[in-house]
């Protein structure tokens, strides 16, 4: 159940209208890394967590609701940046665009400038934000990523928060309005906050690597193929031990010969790792049974009900009773 509080989470302000920057801010409103995408992504992801991961369900719904609050902040800022556009469009008698164009070269050029800034602000929304990106492409549900595996979804969310953060960072140099910069700074900061929250939530699920349930083959998990010749670069991504599995990187500087000599890698043997094919299969079986049992135990097969209203009511009464006793 949702209800709307009319106070913005952050005091969004604008010094003066700026239709050009309003268009740019549409990217944070209806773009592929914008606030609506984040809100819908976390909202959809939460459903599969409701029973097996109730704490994570709560976190995802809380952050989804905050992203809607951020969408409201961005929308309000866009509307303020558009200034009197809506009023001008409503004045159909005295201030029709054709009349303005007839009033001289200056007015005509001003109108053309507004139209080229974003024609849809004039002919579609008449001064309000739209669910599009900065080029007018409509928001699309395919932006949302939800795999019903929390270890995968949380990593996707961390990447999404990173993209949203850099998006606000890229927007900042294009406005000189100190109030708008404050709003962008707040929104940018909250992206980093959410990133850390998703990262912390991921750590509560162990093991969480590799993502999902099935293990990876020790035959191929630590191979680095040098696929380009000249000035071969070395670093922690192809030498030393891998970050998660702790395996020794095997640098293959002759990939073609290696592939041919091992029957297309089918006959290659694990090297530089303590994992074996047998240990991989055992881990697959153990983790899959554990995760499956956890989810099945948390999910009823019949007579299902999303909320227990009586339990919530009893808890509220008990809390009220305790409060009365203290008073």
C-alpha positions as CSV (number, residue, x, y, z in Angstrom):
1,X,0.0,0.0,0.0
2,X,1.4,3.4,-1.0
3,X,0.4,6.9,-0.1
4,X,1.8,10.1,-1.3
5,X,3.3,12.8,1.0
6,X,3.4,16.1,-0.9
7,X,6.7,17.2,0.7
8,X,9.7,16.4,-1.6
9,X,12.4,14.4,0.0
10,X,14.8,17.1,-1.0
11,X,14.1,20.8,-1.4
12,X,14.3,21.1,-5.2
13,X,14.8,24.7,-6.3
14,X,15.6,26.5,-9.6
15,X,17.0,30.1,-9.9
16,X,15.5,30.7,-13.4
17,X,14.1,28.7,-16.3
18,X,16.4,26.8,-18.6
19,X,14.5,24.7,-21.2
20,X,17.8,23.4,-22.7
21,X,18.8,21.8,-19.4
22,X,15.3,20.6,-18.8
23,X,15.7,18.5,-21.9
24,X,19.0,17.1,-20.6
25,X,17.4,16.2,-17.3
26,X,14.8,14.0,-19.0
27,X,17.6,11.4,-19.1
28,X,17.3,11.1,-15.3
29,X,13.5,11.0,-15.6
30,X,12.6,8.6,-18.4
31,X,16.0,7.4,-19.6
32,X,17.4,3.8,-19.5
33,X,19.4,4.7,-16.3
34,X,16.9,7.1,-14.9
35,X,14.9,7.1,-11.7
36,X,11.8,5.4,-13.1
37,X,13.9,2.5,-14.3
38,X,15.4,2.1,-10.9
39,X,12.1,2.3,-9.1
40,X,10.5,-0.3,-11.3
41,X,13.5,-2.6,-11.2
42,X,13.7,-2.8,-7.5
43,X,9.9,-3.1,-7.2
44,X,9.8,-6.1,-9.6
45,X,12.8,-7.7,-8.0
46,X,11.3,-7.6,-4.6
47,X,8.4,-10.0,-5.3
48,X,10.7,-13.1,-5.6
49,X,12.2,-12.1,-2.2
50,X,9.0,-11.8,-0.2
51,X,9.0,-15.2,1.4
52,X,12.6,-16.6,1.2
53,X,14.3,-13.2,1.9
54,X,11.9,-11.0,3.8
55,X,14.5,-8.6,4.9
56,X,15.8,-8.1,1.4
57,X,12.2,-7.7,0.2
58,X,11.8,-4.8,2.7
59,X,15.1,-3.2,1.5
60,X,14.1,-3.4,-2.1
61,X,10.7,-2.0,-1.5
62,X,12.1,0.9,0.6
63,X,14.7,1.8,-2.1
64,X,12.1,1.5,-4.9
65,X,9.8,3.9,-3.0
66,X,12.8,6.3,-2.6
67,X,13.5,6.1,-6.3
68,X,9.9,7.2,-6.9
69,X,10.6,10.1,-4.6
70,X,13.7,10.9,-6.7
71,X,11.5,10.7,-9.8
72,X,9.2,13.3,-8.3
73,X,12.3,15.6,-7.5
74,X,13.5,15.3,-11.1
75,X,10.1,15.9,-12.5
76,X,9.5,19.0,-10.4
77,X,12.9,20.4,-11.4
78,X,12.2,19.8,-15.1
79,X,8.8,21.6,-14.7
80,X,10.5,24.6,-12.9
81,X,13.2,24.7,-15.5
82,X,10.6,25.0,-18.3
83,X,9.2,28.1,-16.5
84,X,6.3,29.8,-18.2
85,X,6.0,27.5,-21.2
86,X,2.7,25.9,-20.1
87,X,1.2,29.3,-19.4
88,X,2.2,30.6,-22.8
89,X,0.7,27.6,-24.5
90,X,-2.6,28.1,-22.6
91,X,-2.9,31.7,-23.7
92,X,-4.4,30.7,-27.1
93,X,-6.0,34.1,-27.8
94,X,-3.4,36.7,-27.0
95,X,-0.1,34.7,-27.2
96,X,-0.5,32.1,-29.9
97,X,2.9,31.1,-31.3
98,X,1.9,32.4,-34.8
99,X,1.2,35.8,-33.2
100,X,4.6,35.8,-31.5
101,X,6.3,34.9,-34.8
102,X,4.6,37.9,-36.4
103,X,5.9,40.3,-33.8
104,X,9.4,40.6,-35.2
105,X,12.6,38.8,-35.8
106,X,13.6,38.5,-32.1
107,X,10.4,36.8,-31.0
108,X,10.5,34.5,-34.0
109,X,14.1,33.4,-33.2
110,X,13.2,32.9,-29.5
111,X,10.3,30.7,-30.4
112,X,12.4,28.6,-32.9
113,X,15.1,28.2,-30.2
114,X,12.5,26.9,-27.7
115,X,11.2,24.5,-30.3
116,X,14.6,23.1,-31.2
117,X,15.5,22.7,-27.5
118,X,12.8,20.1,-27.4
119,X,9.7,20.4,-29.7
120,X,7.7,18.0,-27.5
121,X,7.8,20.4,-24.6
122,X,5.7,22.7,-26.8
123,X,3.5,20.4,-28.8
124,X,3.1,17.3,-26.6
125,X,3.5,18.1,-22.9
126,X,3.2,21.9,-23.1
127,X,5.7,22.5,-20.4
128,X,5.7,19.3,-18.3
129,X,8.2,16.4,-18.0
130,X,7.6,13.3,-20.2
131,X,8.5,9.7,-19.8
132,X,11.2,9.9,-22.4
133,X,14.9,10.2,-22.5
134,X,16.6,13.5,-23.6
135,X,16.1,12.6,-27.3
136,X,12.4,11.9,-26.9
137,X,12.7,8.1,-27.0
138,X,9.8,6.7,-24.8
139,X,10.6,4.9,-21.5
140,X,10.6,1.1,-22.1
141,X,10.0,-1.8,-19.7
142,X,12.9,-3.6,-21.2
143,X,15.2,-1.3,-19.2
144,X,14.2,-3.3,-16.1
145,X,16.4,-6.2,-15.1
146,X,15.0,-8.9,-12.8
147,X,16.2,-12.5,-12.8
148,X,14.6,-13.8,-9.6
149,X,18.0,-14.7,-8.3
150,X,19.0,-12.2,-5.6
151,X,22.8,-12.6,-6.1
152,X,22.3,-11.7,-9.8
153,X,19.8,-8.9,-9.2
154,X,21.9,-7.2,-6.5
155,X,24.9,-7.1,-8.8
156,X,22.7,-5.6,-11.6
157,X,21.5,-3.0,-9.1
158,X,25.0,-2.0,-8.1
159,X,25.9,-1.6,-11.8
160,X,22.7,0.5,-12.3
161,X,23.5,2.8,-9.4
162,X,27.0,3.3,-10.8
163,X,25.6,4.3,-14.2
164,X,23.0,6.6,-12.6
165,X,25.7,8.2,-10.4
166,X,27.9,9.0,-13.4
167,X,24.9,10.3,-15.3
168,X,24.3,13.0,-12.7
169,X,28.0,13.7,-12.6
170,X,27.9,14.3,-16.4
171,X,24.9,16.6,-16.1
172,X,26.5,19.0,-13.5
173,X,28.8,20.9,-15.9
174,X,25.9,21.9,-18.1
175,X,24.1,24.1,-15.6
176,X,25.3,27.1,-13.7
177,X,22.2,27.2,-11.4
178,X,23.5,26.6,-7.9
179,X,20.1,25.3,-6.7
180,X,19.9,22.8,-9.5
181,X,23.5,21.7,-8.7
182,X,22.5,21.1,-5.1
183,X,19.6,18.8,-6.3
184,X,21.9,17.0,-8.6
185,X,24.5,16.6,-5.8
186,X,21.8,15.1,-3.5
187,X,20.6,12.6,-6.2
188,X,24.1,11.6,-7.1
189,X,25.0,11.0,-3.5
190,X,22.0,8.7,-3.0
191,X,23.1,6.6,-5.9
192,X,26.3,5.8,-4.0
193,X,24.3,5.2,-0.8
194,X,22.2,2.6,-2.6
195,X,25.2,1.0,-4.2
196,X,26.6,0.4,-0.7
197,X,23.3,-1.0,0.6
198,X,23.0,-3.5,-2.3
199,X,26.7,-4.4,-1.8
200,X,26.1,-5.1,1.9
201,X,23.0,-7.1,1.1
202,X,24.9,-9.2,-1.3
203,X,27.4,-10.1,1.4
204,X,24.6,-11.5,3.6
205,X,24.1,-14.2,1.0
206,X,26.8,-16.8,1.3
207,X,28.2,-18.2,-0.9
208,X,27.3,-15.6,-3.6
209,X,30.0,-16.4,-6.2
210,X,29.6,-17.4,-8.9
211,X,26.2,-15.7,-9.3
212,X,23.4,-18.2,-9.2
213,X,23.6,-21.8,-8.0
214,X,25.7,-23.8,-10.4
215,X,29.5,-23.7,-10.1
216,X,31.9,-23.1,-12.9
217,X,34.2,-25.6,-14.5
218,X,37.8,-25.6,-13.0
219,X,39.0,-26.5,-16.5
220,X,38.2,-23.0,-17.9
221,X,37.6,-20.6,-14.9
222,X,41.2,-19.3,-14.7
223,X,42.3,-19.2,-18.4
224,X,43.3,-16.0,-19.9
225,X,43.5,-16.0,-23.7
226,X,45.9,-13.5,-25.4
227,X,43.6,-12.7,-28.3
228,X,45.6,-9.7,-29.7
229,X,49.2,-9.5,-30.6
230,X,51.6,-6.7,-29.8
231,X,52.4,-5.1,-26.4
232,X,50.7,-7.7,-24.4
233,X,49.4,-6.2,-21.2
234,X,49.7,-8.0,-17.8
235,X,47.9,-7.2,-14.7
236,X,45.8,-8.8,-11.8
237,X,43.3,-9.8,-14.4
238,X,45.7,-12.3,-16.0
239,X,48.5,-13.0,-13.5
240,X,48.5,-13.9,-9.9
241,X,45.4,-15.2,-8.3
242,X,41.8,-14.5,-9.3
243,X,39.8,-12.3,-7.0
244,X,36.9,-14.6,-6.0
245,X,38.0,-18.2,-6.6
246,X,41.6,-17.7,-5.7
247,X,42.9,-19.6,-8.6
248,X,46.2,-19.0,-10.4
249,X,45.7,-17.3,-13.8
250,X,46.9,-19.4,-16.7
251,X,48.2,-17.1,-19.4
252,X,47.7,-18.6,-22.8
253,X,49.8,-16.7,-25.3
254,X,49.1,-19.2,-28.2
255,X,45.3,-19.6,-28.1
256,X,45.0,-21.1,-31.5
257,X,47.5,-23.9,-30.9
258,X,46.0,-24.6,-27.4
259,X,42.5,-24.9,-28.8
260,X,43.6,-27.2,-31.6
261,X,45.8,-29.4,-29.4
262,X,43.0,-29.9,-26.8
263,X,40.2,-30.8,-29.1
264,X,38.6,-27.4,-28.8
265,X,39.5,-27.3,-25.0
266,X,37.4,-30.4,-24.3
267,X,40.5,-32.4,-23.3
268,X,42.2,-29.7,-21.3
269,X,43.0,-30.4,-17.7
270,X,42.5,-28.1,-14.7
271,X,45.7,-26.3,-13.8
272,X,46.5,-23.7,-11.1
273,X,43.4,-24.5,-9.0
274,X,42.5,-26.8,-6.1
275,X,39.0,-27.3,-7.5
276,X,38.2,-30.5,-9.5
277,X,35.4,-31.6,-11.7
278,X,34.2,-33.8,-8.9
279,X,34.3,-31.0,-6.3
280,X,32.3,-28.8,-8.7
281,X,29.6,-31.4,-9.1
282,X,29.4,-31.9,-5.3
283,X,29.1,-28.1,-4.8
284,X,26.4,-27.9,-7.4
285,X,24.4,-30.6,-5.7
286,X,24.9,-29.2,-2.2
287,X,24.1,-25.5,-3.0
288,X,21.2,-26.3,-5.3
289,X,19.5,-28.5,-2.7
290,X,20.1,-25.8,0.0
291,X,18.7,-22.9,-2.0
292,X,15.8,-25.0,-3.3
293,X,14.9,-26.1,0.2
294,X,15.2,-22.6,1.6
295,X,12.8,-21.2,-1.0
296,X,10.3,-24.1,-0.8
297,X,10.1,-23.9,3.0
298,X,9.3,-20.2,2.7
299,X,6.6,-20.7,0.1
300,X,3.3,-22.5,0.6
301,X,1.9,-24.6,-2.1
302,X,-1.8,-23.7,-1.5
303,X,-4.0,-21.3,0.3
304,X,-1.5,-18.6,-0.2
305,X,-1.8,-15.1,1.2
306,X,0.6,-12.3,0.7
307,X,0.0,-10.5,4.0
308,X,-1.1,-11.7,7.5
309,X,-3.3,-8.8,8.5
310,X,-4.3,-10.3,11.9
311,X,-0.6,-10.8,12.9
312,X,0.2,-7.2,12.0
313,X,-2.9,-6.0,14.0
314,X,-1.8,-8.1,17.0
315,X,1.7,-6.7,16.9
316,X,0.3,-3.2,16.7
317,X,-1.9,-3.8,19.7
318,X,0.9,-5.3,21.7
319,X,3.2,-2.4,20.9
320,X,0.5,0.1,22.0
321,X,0.0,-1.9,25.2
322,X,3.7,-1.8,26.0
323,X,3.8,1.9,25.3
324,X,0.9,2.5,27.6
325,X,2.6,0.5,30.4
326,X,5.8,2.6,30.0
327,X,3.8,5.8,30.2
